[in-house]
Amino acid sequence: MKQLWHMIERYYPWLLLLLGVDCFCAVILWISDIQVFQTLIGLVVLTSILLFSAILFVLNKRENTHMELFRDFLSDPTICN
């Protein structure tokens, strides 16, 4: 869990950038049609947060795999490894 928190801290600028783009799109959507804005703004933000969470999950899994391979190499540094 601590590793996941460090990963979130490392990538939070990207989350802020993604939410900033969402805010810009929300303003454009609000200017164009207020009824559509009220309907879609929650979906837009939820989708962005789910996308960010999925990317974090994949990056966390990949980093764990790399760390396991590195630990295996350190435990047995032969030519084969």
Number of C-alpha atoms within 10 A of each C-alpha: 6 7 10 13 10 11 16 17 10 10 13 13 11 12 16 11 11 17 16 12 13 17 15 12 15 19 14 12 17 16 10 11 10 12 10 11 18 13 10 15 18 12 11 16 16 12 13 17 15 11 14 17 14 12 12 16 14 11 14 16 12 12 13 13 12 12 12 12 13 13 12 12 14 11 10 10 11 8 6 6 11
